[in-house]
Amino acid sequence: MTTAEIWRLTAAVLLGVLLGAGYFGALWWTVRRLPRTPRPGFLMAGTFVVRITLVVGAFYLLLLQGIGVLAAAMGGFLLARFVWLRSKSPRSKPIC
């Protein structure tokens, strides 16, 4: 594996993390706004279409660079999901 390939895969992982942070950040924003909006179904459907279009479009463009680049970006996306869930989940209290 050459240095250029390593940089390319690193950039793909970082792009995946950015895509994941944007996707899950927008989802979090949407869910928090649902109780205050007069048409929650429209808000949820509209933001879903925007979020999924951007992510699938970006993954498609990454697929054109090769399956390894796509896999690296998807790994970054899942890493962002994991970090997002860990940061937003409620903390459990110690038993003792």
N, C-alpha and C positions, 0 to 999 in steps of 0.2 A: 504494500500500500504506500503510495507516494504522499509527500507532504501536501500536495494540491488536493488529493482525494480526502485527506484527513480534514483539511480546512473546509472543503465542500460539505462533508458530513456534519462537521461542527456547526456550520452556518445553517444547515437543514434542521438540526436539533434546536438551535436557538429560534429559528423561524417557527418551528412547531410549538415551542414554549410560548412564543408571542401569540400565535393563533389560539392556543388553548386558553391563555390568560384573557384574551379578548372575548372569546366565545363564552367562557364561564363567567367572566365579569359582566358581560351583557345579560346573561341569563340571571345572574344574581340581582342586577339592577331591575330587570323585568319583574321578577317575583316579588321584590320589595315594593314595586309600584302598583301591583295588581289590586290591593285593597282600596287604593285611592283613585282608581280610574273608573270612569262611568261605563266603559266597554272593555272589560278585561279579556274577553275572547279575542277581540280585534288586536289588542296589544300583544297578547301571547302569540297569536298566529303571525302577526306582522314581524315581530322581532325574530321569531323562529325562521321565517323565510330569509330574512337578511343574514342572520347568523349562519345558517346552513349553506346559503349561496356563497358567502365569502370563504368559508372553510373548505367546502368541496371544490370550489374554483381554485383555491390556492393549492390544495392537494393534487388536483389535476395538473396544474402547471409544474409542480414538483415531480409528478410521475413522468413528465416529458424529459426530465433530467436523468431519470433512471430509477429502478425499483429500490436501490439502496438508499438513494436520497429520500424517496417517499417513506421508506421504513424508518429512517432516522427522524424525519419530521413527525411521523406518527408517534414515535417514542417520546419526542419532546412534548407533543400534545398530551399524551397520557401522563407524563411527568407533571405538567401544569395542572391537570385534573387532580392528581394525587395531592399536590401541594395545596391547591384551592380547597379541596375537601378537608384536609387536615387543618387548614387555617380557619375555616368557617364552622366546623363541627363544634358542638358544645363540649366543654371540658367536663369530664366525670370527676366527682368528688371522691377523695380517698375513703376507704371503708373505715379505717380506724380514726 
